[in-house]
Amino acid sequence: MSATVIDLHVHWLGRKDFASALALQEKIVAAKREDLSQLDELLLLEHEPVYTIGRTPDQSSLLGAAHLPHPLFAINRGGQATYHGPGQLMGYPIIDLRRCGQDLHKYLRWLEQLLIEVLAEYGIAAKRRESLTGVWVEHRKIASIGVGVRHWITMHGFALNVCGDLSPFDHIVPCGIHNVAMTSMEKETGAAFSILDVEMAVEKVVLEQIADLRVAEEVLPANV
């Protein structure tokens, strides 16, 4: 590992309920606001089944919340409703974008690119789609991205469908995109996947690619 990637800590948390993971993110974000020298973090984990929706007055993607088979959380990210559960690898980067040019668009494209590179390692040809955040295999969505930013510190992140049951997506309009087909690494290849193996592949690519997000000699603003 090169010296340029040691400014990011990666943590594998196993399976964790959404509320606990959210509280941990909040704690790390608060600590980074208090101490700008703290290293950036990436939390990798699975969730117990849960639905989330971003900060939007338009709740139509929920199709009415009463029918949902799992708990619902309204959270401080962008985007419409989505589902998280076993078989899905969650990645929560907590990164100070003041070290990255304060460029949210660049950050989103960086997240997409690292997932595309991970999937390529498994022989899955994934891509972006114009004006749609996330990662796709042809017209099928394999990874969702939704981020929140506080004082230029990111939280939430990406959800990569690795294996397992995709039927909970049928209870919502995933990410507010009508008639979208959700897919997974398992569904695309017919192969069996271990969440932990994919987690290790994601960790490797993130540590290789984090330098691409940084801005050389970035000076943090004194008034934030």
N, CA, C and O of each residue as an XYZ file, in Angstrom:
896
protein
N       0.848     -1.197      0.000
C       0.000      0.000      0.000
C       0.882      1.245      0.000
O       1.846      1.337      0.760
N       0.548      2.176     -0.841
C       1.385      3.368     -0.945
C       1.065      4.354      0.160
O       0.003      4.281      0.778
N       1.983      5.277      0.410
C       1.819      6.245      1.490
C       0.687      7.218      1.222
O       0.238      7.902      2.142
N       0.216      7.298     -0.010
C      -0.820      8.281     -0.344
C      -2.208      7.850      0.106
O      -3.145      8.644      0.022
N      -2.375      6.610      0.583
C      -3.714      6.141      0.923
C      -3.898      5.870      2.416
O      -4.913      5.300      2.816
N      -2.948      6.263      3.230
C      -3.028      5.949      4.651
C      -3.933      6.931      5.396
O      -4.144      6.766      6.597
N      -4.474      7.949      4.719
C      -5.338      8.926      5.378
C      -6.803      8.516      5.340
O      -7.684      9.368      5.453
N      -7.076      7.221      5.181
C      -8.447      6.708      5.212
C      -8.479      5.419      6.013
O      -7.725      4.487      5.733
N      -9.354      5.365      7.013
C      -9.553      4.149      7.788
C     -10.781      3.417      7.264
O     -11.830      4.033      7.076
N     -10.667      2.110      7.024
C     -11.787      1.290      6.573
C     -12.167      0.323      7.680
O     -11.303     -0.326      8.269
N     -13.467      0.228      7.966
C     -13.967     -0.623      9.050
C     -15.040     -1.569      8.520
O     -16.024     -1.113      7.936
N     -14.873     -2.859      8.709
C     -15.906     -3.842      8.404
C     -16.710     -4.084      9.672
O     -16.171     -4.549     10.677
N     -18.002     -3.767      9.622
C     -18.859     -3.816     10.814
C     -19.752     -5.038     10.853
O     -20.474     -5.234     11.831
N     -19.728     -5.873      9.813
C     -20.628     -7.021      9.775
C     -22.068     -6.571      9.550
O     -22.316     -5.562      8.889
N     -23.014     -7.326     10.106
C     -24.422     -6.957      9.953
C     -24.848     -6.081     11.127
O     -24.628     -6.432     12.286
N     -25.458     -4.939     10.819
C     -25.776     -3.947     11.836
C     -27.127     -3.320     11.508
O     -27.422     -3.035     10.347
N     -27.942     -3.107     12.537
C     -29.232     -2.467     12.289
C     -29.013     -1.017     11.870
O     -27.998     -0.406     12.206
N     -29.982     -0.477     11.129
C     -29.804      0.828     10.514
C     -29.630      1.929     11.558
O     -28.775      2.800     11.402
N     -30.432      1.895     12.617
C     -30.373      2.957     13.626
C     -28.988      3.037     14.263
O     -28.464      4.130     14.482
N     -28.398      1.883     14.560
C     -27.062      1.878     15.172
C     -26.013      2.412     14.213
O     -25.120      3.159     14.614
N     -26.119      2.032     12.950
C     -25.158      2.516     11.961
C     -25.303      4.016     11.747
O     -24.305      4.718     11.587
N     -26.538      4.513     11.744
C     -26.762      5.948     11.594
C     -26.173      6.714     12.772
O     -25.547      7.757     12.588
N     -26.375      6.193     13.988
C     -25.822      6.848     15.178
C     -24.292      6.885     15.122
O     -23.677      7.872     15.527
N     -23.683      5.811     14.621
C     -22.224      5.777     14.508
C     -21.743      6.808     13.495
O     -20.748      7.494     13.732
N     -22.439      6.922     12.373
C     -22.066      7.946     11.396
C     -22.144      9.345     12.001
O     -21.233     10.157     11.842
N     -23.249      9.611     12.697
C     -23.434     10.921     13.323
C     -22.294     11.220     14.301
O     -21.804     12.348     14.365
N     -21.885     10.218     15.048
C     -20.812     10.395     16.029
C     -19.491     10.733     15.339
O     -18.759     11.616     15.786
N     -19.190     10.029     14.249
C     -17.930     10.271     13.543
C     -17.945     11.646     12.873
O     -16.950     12.371     12.917
N     -19.076     12.006     12.252
C     -19.186     13.325     11.623
C     -18.968     14.430     12.656
O     -18.243     15.390     12.396
N     -19.592     14.295     13.826
C     -19.446     15.298     14.879
C     -17.993     15.400     15.342
O     -17.486     16.498     15.571
N     -17.330     14.256     15.478
C     -15.931     14.259     15.911
C     -15.031     14.919     14.871
O     -14.089     15.629     15.223
N     -15.318     14.687     13.597
C     -14.500     15.292     12.546
C     -14.725     16.796     12.479
O     -13.806     17.540     12.136
N     -15.915     17.251     12.797
C     -16.166     18.696     12.836
C     -15.368     19.351     13.954
O     -14.906     20.482     13.809
N     -15.208     18.653     15.056
C     -14.483     19.198     16.199
C     -12.967     19.158     15.989
O     -12.240     20.013     16.493
N     -12.503     18.162     15.243
C     -11.060     17.977     15.060
C     -10.799     17.715     13.581
O     -10.974     16.591     13.111
N     -10.383     18.740     12.847
C     -10.185     18.634     11.406
C      -9.050     17.700     11.028
O      -8.932     17.317      9.864
N      -8.211     17.326     11.986
C      -7.076     16.461     11.675
C      -7.451     14.982     11.667
O      -6.649     14.146     11.251
N      -8.662     14.648     12.123
C      -9.057     13.244     12.167
C      -9.125     12.655     10.761
O      -9.546     13.320      9.814
N      -8.703     11.394     10.640
C      -8.692     10.739      9.343
C     -10.118     10.493      8.847
O     -11.050     10.338      9.636
N     -10.262     10.463      7.523
C     -11.520     10.067      6.932
C     -11.782      8.593      7.220
O     -10.860      7.829      7.506
N     -13.052      8.206      7.139
C     -13.450      6.844      7.488
C     -14.313      6.264      6.372
O     -14.982      6.999      5.646
N     -14.292      4.947      6.246
C     -15.246      4.231      5.415
C     -15.797      3.073      6.228
O     -15.052      2.190      6.651
N     -17.110      3.082      6.444
C     -17.783      1.990      7.135
C     -18.387      1.059      6.087
O     -19.140      1.505      5.221
N     -18.063     -0.228      6.163
C     -18.621     -1.233      5.277
C     -19.407     -2.234      6.105
O     -18.916     -2.703      7.132
N     -20.612     -2.571      5.680
C     -21.510     -3.369      6.509
C     -22.682     -3.893      5.700
O     -22.879     -3.520      4.543
N     -23.463     -4.775      6.338
C     -24.785     -5.175      5.872
C     -25.815     -4.624      6.851
O     -25.503     -4.364      8.013
N     -27.037     -4.449      6.376
C     -28.126     -4.036      7.265
C     -29.155     -5.139      7.445
O     -29.345     -5.991      6.576
N     -29.810     -5.099      8.595
C     -31.079     -5.809      8.714
C     -32.074     -5.112      7.780
O     -31.874     -3.940      7.460
N     -33.144     -5.793      7.326
C     -34.052     -5.199      6.335
C     -34.639     -3.860      6.777
O     -35.155     -3.727      7.887
N     -34.550     -2.869      5.884
C     -35.007     -1.514      6.209
C     -35.234     -0.744      4.914
O     -34.572     -0.990      3.906
N     -36.179      0.190      4.958
C     -36.364      1.142      3.865
C     -35.916      2.516      4.334
O     -36.064      2.866      5.505
N     -35.361      3.298      3.396
C     -35.007      4.683      3.709
C     -35.505      5.591      2.589
O     -35.706      5.161      1.453
N     -35.696      6.858      2.944
C     -36.032      7.868      1.949
C     -35.314      9.160      2.329
O     -35.115      9.450      3.508
N     -34.935      9.919      1.324
C     -34.182     11.137      1.563
C     -35.062     12.315      1.923
O     -36.274     12.186      2.096
N     -34.413     13.480      2.032
C     -35.096     14.698      2.461
C     -35.857     15.295      1.274
O     -35.309     16.116      0.537
N     -37.075     14.899      1.093
C     -37.892     15.363     -0.013
C     -39.355     15.385      0.401
O     -39.817     14.467      1.079
N     -40.101     16.430     -0.002
C     -41.532     16.437      0.285
C     -42.298     15.435     -0.570
O     -43.437     15.094     -0.251
N     -41.688     14.964     -1.649
C     -42.333     14.003     -2.545
C     -42.078     12.584     -2.037
O     -40.975     12.053     -2.170
N     -43.102     11.986     -1.459
C     -42.972     10.641     -0.902
C     -43.648      9.588     -1.787
O     -43.946      8.486     -1.327
N     -43.882      9.923     -3.029
C     -44.630      9.024     -3.906
C     -43.901      7.708     -4.157
O     -44.536      6.701     -4.468
N     -42.570      7.705     -4.026
C     -41.826      6.470     -4.266
C     -42.095      5.410     -3.211
O     -41.744      4.246     -3.401
N     -42.721      5.804     -2.087
C     -43.057      4.841     -1.040
C     -44.338      4.077     -1.347
O     -44.608      3.043     -0.737
N     -45.126      4.582     -2.290
C     -46.411      3.969     -2.633
C     -47.321      3.853     -1.410
O     -48.154      2.950     -1.326
N     -47.150      4.770     -0.476
C     -47.883      4.691      0.793
C     -47.118      3.786      1.741
O     -46.872      2.624      1.417
N     -46.734      4.300      2.916
C     -45.809      3.566      3.789
C     -46.473      2.440      4.573
O     -45.768      1.587      5.113
N     -47.792      2.405      4.655
C     -48.457      1.450      5.538
C     -48.213      0.001      5.117
O     -48.241     -0.896      5.959
N     -47.977     -0.237      3.843
C     -47.838     -1.603      3.346
C     -46.428     -2.151      3.468
O     -46.205     -3.332      3.202
N     -45.466     -1.318      3.867
C     -44.072     -1.743      3.848
C     -43.831     -2.873      4.853
O     -44.280     -2.790      5.996
N     -43.123     -3.928      4.433
C     -42.896     -5.066      5.335
C     -41.753     -4.871      6.322
O     -41.540     -5.705      7.201
N     -41.005     -3.754      6.177
C     -39.868     -3.500      7.053
C     -39.891     -2.041      7.511
O     -40.590     -1.222      6.914
N     -39.137     -1.703      8.562
C     -39.149     -0.318      9.073
C     -38.699      0.697      8.027
O     -37.967      0.373      7.092
N     -39.155      1.930      8.210
C     -38.830      3.037      7.308
C     -38.125      4.135      8.085
O     -38.557      4.504      9.178
N     -37.038      4.661      7.523
C     -36.313      5.792      8.104
C     -36.254      6.919      7.082
O     -35.865      6.700      5.934
N     -36.636      8.116      7.493
C     -36.429      9.324      6.685
C     -35.121      9.949      7.149
O     -34.963     10.245      8.333
N     -34.175     10.154      6.226
C     -32.815     10.535      6.612
C     -32.308     11.698      5.771
O     -32.925     12.091      4.782
N     -31.164     12.238      6.191
C     -30.607     13.444      5.575
C     -29.677     13.113      4.411
O     -28.495     13.456      4.424
N     -30.227     12.448      3.416
C     -29.512     12.236      2.162
C     -30.404     12.727      1.033
O     -31.578     13.034      1.245
N     -29.842     12.799     -0.160
C     -30.662     13.083     -1.309
C     -31.344     11.818     -1.791
O     -30.938     10.711     -1.437
N     -32.376     11.981     -2.596
C     -32.951     10.829     -3.273
C     -34.241     10.307     -2.678
O     -34.662     10.704     -1.591
N     -34.851      9.408     -3.421
C     -36.132      8.813     -3.081
C     -35.939      7.517     -2.298
O     -34.859      7.260     -1.764
N     -36.980      6.714     -2.235
C     -36.982      5.525     -1.394
C     -36.091      4.426     -1.950
O     -35.971      4.257     -3.163
N     -35.470      3.686     -1.046
C     -34.740      2.493     -1.429
C     -34.826      1.482     -0.304
O     -35.331      1.778      0.779
N     -34.332      0.293     -0.571
C     -34.343     -0.807      0.399
C     -32.912     -1.239      0.680
O     -32.068     -1.244     -0.217
N     -32.640     -1.604      1.943
C     -31.358     -2.191      2.324
C     -31.630     -3.459      3.118
O     -32.576     -3.518      3.903
N     -30.798     -4.470      2.909
C     -30.983     -5.700      3.663
C     -29.860     -6.680      3.432
O     -28.882     -6.361      2.756
N     -29.990     -7.877      3.988
C     -28.957     -8.911      3.839
C     -28.654     -9.191      2.369
O     -29.554     -9.229      1.530
N     -27.379     -9.385      2.079
C     -26.954     -9.612      0.704
C     -26.575     -8.343     -0.027
O     -26.162     -8.385     -1.186
N     -26.713     -7.218      0.645
C     -26.374     -5.928      0.052
C     -25.218     -5.329      0.847
O     -25.296     -5.203      2.070
N     -24.143     -4.959      0.144
C     -22.991     -4.344      0.809
C     -23.195     -2.841      0.872
O     -23.314     -2.179     -0.159
N     -23.234     -2.306      2.087
C     -23.374     -0.878      2.310
C     -21.992     -0.259      2.513
O     -21.137     -0.825      3.194
N     -21.791      0.904      1.912
C     -20.566      1.652      2.119
C     -20.889      3.065      2.546
O     -21.564      3.793      1.818
N     -20.416      3.468      3.722
C     -20.656      4.801      4.253
C     -19.319      5.539      4.384
O     -18.684      5.466      5.436
N     -18.887      6.240      3.348
C     -17.666      7.050      3.462
C     -17.962      8.329      4.260
O     -18.930      9.036      3.980
N     -17.136      8.605      5.228
C     -17.240      9.849      5.999
C     -15.962     10.625      5.696
O     -14.922     10.451      6.331
N     -16.096     11.495      4.688
C     -14.945     12.139      4.058
C     -15.110     13.653      4.110
O     -16.184     14.182      3.825
N     -14.044     14.337      4.475
C     -14.038     15.792      4.507
C     -13.773     16.311      3.093
O     -12.643     16.265      2.607
N     -14.819     16.799      2.447
C     -14.676     17.254      1.064
C     -13.881     18.548      0.942
O     -13.556     18.961     -0.171
N     -13.562     19.191      2.050
C     -12.677     20.352      1.979
C     -11.269     19.932      1.584
O     -10.475     20.759      1.136
N     -10.955     18.644      1.748
C      -9.682     18.108      1.266
C      -9.787     17.628     -0.180
O      -8.821     17.132     -0.760
N     -10.978     17.787     -0.744
C     -11.257     17.233     -2.070
C     -11.856     18.288     -2.997
O     -12.590     17.961     -3.929
N     -11.541     19.539     -2.738
C     -11.988     20.605     -3.618
C     -13.423     21.040     -3.423
O     -13.944     21.820     -4.220
N     -14.083     20.545     -2.362
C     -15.479     20.903     -2.092
C     -16.347     20.679     -3.335
O     -17.159     21.526     -3.708
N     -16.153     19.525     -3.957
C     -16.813     19.232     -5.228
C     -17.681     17.991     -5.057
O     -17.187     16.868     -5.149
N     -18.988     18.195     -4.807
C     -19.898     17.077     -4.571
C     -20.092     16.249     -5.838
O     -20.181     15.023     -5.770
N     -20.159     16.907     -6.981
C     -20.330     16.185     -8.246
C     -19.153     15.226     -8.465
O     -19.352     14.071     -8.841
N     -17.945     15.701     -8.231
C     -16.763     14.852     -8.379
C     -16.830     13.664     -7.422
O     -16.454     12.548     -7.781
N     -17.308     13.908     -6.206
C     -17.412     12.844     -5.207
C     -18.389     11.760     -5.666
O     -18.089     10.573     -5.542
N     -19.550     12.148     -6.192
C     -20.529     11.175     -6.665
C     -19.971     10.346     -7.814
O     -20.153      9.130     -7.856
N     -19.295     11.004     -8.740
C     -18.715     10.261     -9.866
C     -17.607      9.324     -9.376
O     -17.427      8.240     -9.929
N     -16.874      9.729     -8.357
C     -15.826      8.878     -7.773
C     -16.440      7.618     -7.176
O     -15.912      6.522     -7.364
N     -17.551      7.765     -6.455
C     -18.231      6.598     -5.893
C     -18.683      5.650     -6.995
O     -18.494      4.437     -6.897
N     -19.276      6.204     -8.033
C     -19.722      5.362     -9.136
C     -18.558      4.618     -9.772
O     -18.658      3.426    -10.059
N     -17.459      5.322     -9.992
C     -16.316      4.716    -10.671
C     -15.702      3.589     -9.858
O     -15.317      2.564    -10.421
N     -15.603      3.759     -8.546
C     -14.992      2.693     -7.758
C     -15.861      1.437     -7.779
O     -15.334      0.325     -7.771
N     -17.203      1.600     -7.807
C     -18.086      0.439     -7.890
C     -17.983     -0.224     -9.259
O     -17.992     -1.451     -9.360
N     -17.885      0.583    -10.310
C     -17.708      0.040    -11.651
C     -16.430     -0.797    -11.720
O     -16.409     -1.857    -12.346
N     -15.365     -0.316    -11.073
C     -14.086     -1.041    -11.092
C     -14.167     -2.328    -10.277
O     -13.600     -3.346    -10.673
N     -14.861     -2.292     -9.148
C     -15.040     -3.515     -8.355
C     -15.806     -4.551     -9.165
O     -15.404     -5.713     -9.214
N     -16.896     -4.152     -9.796
C     -17.704     -5.085    -10.568
C     -16.919     -5.661    -11.747
O     -17.087     -6.827    -12.104
N     -16.060     -4.834    -12.346
C     -15.231     -5.318    -13.463
C     -14.323     -6.456    -13.018
O     -14.024     -7.352    -13.809
N     -13.880     -6.434    -11.766
C     -13.024     -7.499    -11.258
C     -13.754     -8.837    -11.217
O     -13.120     -9.893    -11.211
N     -15.087     -8.797    -11.188
C     -15.901    -10.011    -11.182
C     -16.508    -10.288    -12.560
O     -17.418    -11.107    -12.689
N     -16.004     -9.606    -13.580
C     -16.478     -9.846    -14.924
C     -17.825     -9.242    -15.244
O     -18.477     -9.665    -16.199
N     -18.262     -8.256    -14.464
C     -19.549     -7.601    -14.682
C     -19.295     -6.235    -15.297
O     -18.624     -5.397    -14.695
N     -19.821     -6.009    -16.481
C     -19.613     -4.752    -17.200
C     -20.673     -3.738    -16.770
O     -21.767     -3.692    -17.333
N     -20.340     -2.943    -15.788
C     -21.261     -1.941    -15.257
C     -20.922     -0.572    -15.818
O     -19.834     -0.358    -16.352
N     -21.867      0.352    -15.690
C     -21.689      1.682    -16.269
C     -22.557      2.693    -15.532
O     -23.410      2.333    -14.720
N     -22.320      3.968    -15.836
C     -23.212      5.049    -15.428
C     -24.330      5.177    -16.463
O     -24.228      4.667    -17.578
N     -25.405      5.874    -16.063
C     -26.432      6.265    -17.024
C     -26.629      7.771    -16.919
O     -26.663      8.326    -15.821
N     -26.755      8.413    -18.046
C     -26.880      9.858    -18.101
C     -28.008     10.344    -17.213
O     -29.140      9.873    -17.322
N     -27.695     11.298    -16.323
C     -28.636     11.988    -15.433
C     -29.227     11.095    -14.344
O     -30.144     11.518    -13.640
N     -28.719      9.861    -14.188
C     -29.209      8.960    -13.147
C     -28.034      8.534    -12.272
O     -27.153      7.808    -12.733
N     -28.011      8.975    -11.019
C     -26.936      8.594    -10.112
C     -27.057      7.114     -9.775
O     -28.156      6.614     -9.539
N     -25.932      6.421     -9.755
C     -25.923      4.999     -9.447
C     -25.110      4.245    -10.469
O     -24.441      4.843    -11.312
N     -25.168      2.912    -10.392
C     -24.408      2.055    -11.291
C     -25.352      1.008    -11.884
O     -26.212      0.456    -11.198
N     -25.164      0.754    -13.179
C     -26.115     -0.051    -13.945
C     -25.396     -1.129    -14.737
O     -24.232     -0.977    -15.109
N     -26.113     -2.230    -14.992
C     -25.696     -3.246    -15.953
C     -26.765     -3.238    -17.041
O     -27.882     -3.715    -16.840
N     -26.403     -2.695    -18.182
C     -27.384     -2.400    -19.233
C     -28.466     -1.502    -18.628
O     -28.150     -0.402    -18.174
N     -29.733     -1.933    -18.608
C     -30.803     -1.090    -18.053
C     -31.141     -1.467    -16.616
O     -32.084     -0.923    -16.041
N     -30.384     -2.390    -16.032
C     -30.688     -2.909    -14.700
C     -29.801     -2.235    -13.658
O     -28.600     -2.070    -13.874
N     -30.391     -1.845    -12.529
C     -29.633     -1.125    -11.505
C     -29.035     -2.104    -10.505
O     -29.744     -2.913     -9.907
N     -27.724     -2.019    -10.332
C     -27.030     -2.933     -9.430
C     -26.500     -2.232     -8.178
O     -26.198     -2.894     -7.185
N     -26.385     -0.914     -8.212
C     -25.898     -0.173     -7.038
C     -26.573      1.192     -6.983
O     -26.719      1.876     -7.997
N     -26.979      1.571     -5.774
C     -27.614      2.871     -5.544
C     -26.687      3.751     -4.728
O     -25.896      3.261     -3.922
N     -26.791      5.054     -4.945
C     -25.954      6.022     -4.235
C     -26.838      7.144     -3.717
O     -27.641      7.708     -4.460
N     -26.684      7.462     -2.445
C     -27.378      8.597     -1.845
C     -26.520      9.147     -0.724
O     -26.191      8.416      0.210
N     -26.153     10.403     -0.793
C     -25.228     10.961      0.194
C     -25.847     12.151      0.914
O     -26.728     12.833      0.390
N     -25.371     12.376      2.106
C     -25.660     13.583      2.859
C     -24.346     14.302      3.127
O     -23.300     13.663      3.238
N     -24.393     15.609      3.230
C     -23.183     16.390      3.487
C     -23.485     17.418      4.565
O     -24.442     18.183      4.446
N     -22.674     17.440      5.616
C     -22.780     18.435      6.680
C     -21.444     19.142      6.815
O     -20.418     18.514      7.077
N     -21.467     20.458      6.634
C     -20.226     21.229      6.752
C     -19.114     20.582      5.919
O     -17.961     20.518      6.346
N     -19.474     20.110      4.744
C     -18.574     19.495      3.781
C     -18.069     18.121      4.209
O     -17.112     17.613      3.624
N     -18.687     17.510      5.213
C     -18.335     16.152      5.622
C     -19.454     15.218      5.167
O     -20.624     15.441      5.479
N     -19.089     14.173      4.429
C     -20.086     13.283      3.843
C     -20.555     12.224      4.834
O     -19.848     11.876      5.780
N     -21.764     11.721      4.595
C     -22.268     10.538      5.281
C     -23.219      9.807      4.336
O     -23.467     10.263      3.220
N     -23.748      8.673      4.788
C     -24.476      7.749      3.905
C     -23.541      7.344      2.767
O     -22.326      7.401      2.957
N     -24.030      6.943      1.604
C     -23.084      6.509      0.589
C     -23.694      5.598     -0.452
O     -24.577      6.016     -1.202
N     -23.222      4.316     -0.514
C     -23.657      3.440     -1.595
C     -24.174      2.110     -1.058
O     -23.850      1.687      0.052
N     -24.998      1.464     -1.898
C     -25.521      0.139     -1.615
C     -25.312     -0.716     -2.849
O     -25.887     -0.435     -3.900
N     -24.500     -1.752     -2.738
C     -24.189     -2.646     -3.852
C     -24.929     -3.967     -3.643
O     -24.725     -4.649     -2.639
N     -25.784     -4.318     -4.592
C     -26.543     -5.564     -4.502
C     -25.630     -6.734     -4.871
O     -25.258     -6.905     -6.032
N     -25.284     -7.519     -3.886
C     -24.358     -8.637     -4.097
C     -25.128     -9.933     -4.348
O     -24.910    -10.604     -5.357
N     -26.017    -10.277     -3.437
C     -26.741    -11.543     -3.525
C     -28.037    -11.419     -2.725
O     -28.313    -10.375     -2.135
N     -28.819    -12.480     -2.711
C     -29.993    -12.495     -1.854
C     -31.260    -11.991     -2.521
O     -31.322    -11.802     -3.736
N     -32.270    -11.779     -1.685
C     -33.635    -11.495     -2.114
C     -33.787    -10.032     -2.536
O     -33.492     -9.123     -1.760
N     -34.247     -9.813     -3.765
C     -34.509     -8.458     -4.252
C     -35.990     -8.093     -4.198
O     -36.361     -6.976     -4.557
N     -36.833     -9.010     -3.759
C     -38.279     -8.755     -3.791
C     -38.732     -7.584     -2.921
O     -39.754     -6.978     -3.244
N     -38.025     -7.220     -1.822
C     -38.475     -6.042     -1.060
C     -38.504     -4.752     -1.876
O     -39.223     -3.818     -1.521
N     -37.735     -4.685     -2.962
C     -37.796     -3.511     -3.832
C     -39.162     -3.375     -4.514
O     -39.535     -2.287     -4.952
N     -39.908     -4.488     -4.600
C     -41.205     -4.464     -5.285
C     -42.242     -3.634     -4.536
O     -43.269     -3.267     -5.108
N     -41.986     -3.334     -3.261
C     -42.951     -2.591     -2.448
C     -42.806     -1.078     -2.593
O     -43.596     -0.324     -2.024
N     -41.809     -0.631     -3.346
C     -41.543      0.800     -3.537
C     -41.260      1.072     -5.010
O     -41.221      0.153     -5.828
N     -41.064      2.343     -5.334
C     -40.502      2.721     -6.631
C     -39.030      3.023     -6.364
O     -38.708      4.128     -5.926
N     -38.123      2.069     -6.616
C     -36.734      2.244     -6.181
C     -36.109      3.522     -6.745
O     -36.055      3.737     -7.956
N     -35.641      4.358     -5.815
C     -34.997      5.631     -6.179
C     -35.912      6.532     -7.004
O     -35.448      7.456     -7.673
N     -37.218      6.254     -6.950
C     -38.179      7.081     -7.675
C     -38.174      6.855     -9.174
O     -38.740      7.659     -9.914
N     -37.549      5.780     -9.645
C     -37.460      5.498    -11.080
C     -38.479      4.413    -11.422
O     -38.308      3.259    -11.031
N     -39.516      4.768    -12.134
C     -40.571      3.817    -12.469
C     -40.060      2.748    -13.430
O     -39.262      3.021    -14.327
N     -40.544      1.520    -13.215
C     -40.235      0.379    -14.088
C     -38.753      0.022    -14.114
O     -38.275     -0.600    -15.063
N     -38.028      0.417    -13.068
C     -36.618      0.050    -13.009
C     -36.496     -1.428    -12.618
O     -37.255     -1.922    -11.785
N     -35.546     -2.117    -13.220
C     -35.259     -3.498    -12.864
C     -34.039     -3.516    -11.953
O     -32.962     -3.064    -12.344
N     -34.201     -4.034    -10.746
C     -33.077     -4.162     -9.830
C     -32.376     -5.496    -10.071
O     -33.024     -6.509    -10.336
N     -31.068     -5.487     -9.977
C     -30.301     -6.702    -10.186
C     -29.203     -6.801     -9.136
O     -29.037     -5.904     -8.310
N     -28.458     -7.899     -9.177
C     -27.381     -8.131     -8.211
C     -26.228     -8.846     -8.913
O     -26.379     -9.338    -10.031
N     -25.093     -8.896     -8.253
C     -23.948     -9.620     -8.788
C     -24.308    -11.090     -9.008
O     -23.939    -11.682    -10.022
N     -25.017    -11.662     -8.067
C     -25.442    -13.056     -8.167
C     -26.367    -13.265     -9.365
O     -26.216    -14.224    -10.122
N     -27.323    -12.356     -9.523
C     -28.302    -12.488    -10.607
C     -27.648    -12.311    -11.967
O     -28.031    -12.980    -12.927
N     -26.669    -11.423    -12.066
C     -26.021    -11.165    -13.347
C     -25.104    -12.304    -13.783
O     -24.936    -12.536    -14.980
N     -24.519    -13.004    -12.842
C     -23.509    -14.002    -13.186
C     -23.952    -15.439    -12.938
O     -23.391    -16.366    -13.523
N     -24.949    -15.638    -12.077
C     -25.335    -16.987    -11.689
C     -24.380    -17.620    -10.701
O     -24.522    -18.796    -10.363
N     -23.408    -16.853    -10.233
C     -22.406    -17.362     -9.291
C     -22.786    -16.999     -7.858
O     -23.553    -16.066     -7.622
N     -22.240    -17.747     -6.916
C     -22.440    -17.456     -5.497
C     -21.373    -16.464     -5.037
O     -20.208    -16.560     -5.420
N     -21.798    -15.511     -4.208
C     -20.873    -14.488     -3.722
C     -20.930    -14.391     -2.207
O     -21.986    -14.553     -1.595
N     -19.787    -14.128     -1.625
C     -19.683    -13.833     -0.197
C     -19.600    -12.318     -0.014
O     -18.788    -11.648     -0.652
N     -20.442    -11.795      0.856
C     -20.396    -10.367      1.151
C     -19.000     -9.970      1.622
O     -18.494     -8.915      1.239
N     -18.378    -10.802      2.446
C     -17.062    -10.455      2.984
C     -16.013    -10.397      1.877
O     -15.133     -9.538      1.912
N     -16.091    -11.301      0.891
C     -15.142    -11.255     -0.220
C     -15.305     -9.963     -1.022
O     -14.317     -9.335     -1.402
N     -16.556     -9.572     -1.278
C     -16.800     -8.341     -2.037
C     -16.372     -7.135     -1.217
O     -15.851     -6.163     -1.763
N     -16.590     -7.194      0.091
C     -16.128     -6.110      0.971
C     -14.630     -5.913      0.841
O     -14.155     -4.779      0.790
N     -13.888     -6.995      0.786
C     -12.433     -6.900      0.668
C     -12.038     -6.295     -0.674
O     -11.075     -5.534     -0.761
N     -12.797     -6.641     -1.733
C     -12.510     -6.062     -3.046
C     -12.793     -4.566     -3.060
O     -12.032     -3.794     -3.643
N     -13.898     -4.149     -2.413
C     -14.230     -2.726     -2.325
C     -13.158     -1.982     -1.539
O     -12.713     -0.911     -1.954
N     -12.741     -2.543     -0.406
C     -11.706     -1.902      0.411
C     -10.432     -1.685     -0.404
O      -9.831     -0.612     -0.346
N     -10.031     -2.683     -1.148
C      -8.814     -2.584     -1.967
C      -8.929     -1.450     -2.980
O      -8.011     -0.639     -3.106
N     -10.046     -1.386     -3.702
C     -10.207     -0.365     -4.734
C     -10.295      1.025     -4.116
O      -9.716      1.975     -4.643
N     -11.011      1.151     -3.011
C     -11.127      2.458     -2.358
C      -9.757      2.976     -1.934
O      -9.443      4.147     -2.149
N      -8.946      2.117     -1.336
C      -7.628      2.555     -0.883
C      -6.723      2.912     -2.061
O      -5.840      3.761     -1.938
N      -6.948      2.256     -3.205
C      -6.181      2.591     -4.406
C      -6.648      3.913     -5.025
O      -5.855      4.647     -5.614
N      -7.944      4.203     -4.883
C      -8.534      5.324     -5.622
C      -8.745      6.583     -4.782
O      -9.083      7.626     -5.341
N      -8.559      6.528     -3.469
C      -8.859      7.699     -2.643
C      -7.991      8.895     -3.034
O      -8.436     10.038     -2.928
N      -6.767      8.648     -3.482
C      -5.895      9.764     -3.871
C      -6.475     10.533     -5.052
O      -6.209     11.726     -5.204
N      -7.267      9.858     -5.892
C      -7.867     10.537     -7.047
C      -8.904     11.569     -6.617
O      -9.202     12.508     -7.355
N      -9.450     11.387     -5.419
C     -10.461     12.315     -4.912
C      -9.835     13.545     -4.270
O     -10.447     14.612     -4.228
N      -8.625     13.390     -3.775
C      -7.973     14.478     -3.043
C      -7.533     15.615     -3.962
O      -7.312     15.416     -5.157
N      -7.414     16.782     -3.396
C      -6.828     17.928     -4.081
C      -5.461     18.178     -3.462
O      -5.350     18.378     -2.252
N      -4.437     18.166     -4.278
C      -3.071     18.340     -3.772
C      -2.921     19.668     -3.062
O      -3.390     20.701     -3.540
N      -2.258     19.629     -1.907
C      -1.952     20.838     -1.155
C      -3.204     21.641     -0.796
O      -3.160     22.866     -0.689
N      -4.332     20.922     -0.611
C      -5.570     21.612     -0.259
C      -5.433     22.255      1.121
O      -4.996     21.605      2.071
N      -5.803     23.514      1.230
C      -5.776     24.238      2.509
C      -7.199     24.362      3.014
O      -8.058     24.912      2.324
N      -7.459     23.860      4.207
C      -8.800     23.936      4.756
C      -9.169     25.365      5.090
O      -8.364     26.085      5.682
N     -10.380     25.799      4.721
C     -10.817     27.140      5.084
C     -10.829     27.340      6.588
O     -11.195     26.427      7.328
N     -10.441     28.507      7.047
C     -10.341     28.754      8.483
C     -11.688     29.059      9.103
O     -11.817     29.012     10.326
N     -12.706     29.373      8.297
C     -13.983     29.863      8.848
C     -15.092     28.833      8.780
O     -16.266     29.203      8.818
N     -14.757     27.524      8.680
C     -15.790     26.504      8.658
C     -15.505     25.435      9.690
O     -16.274     24.483      9.820
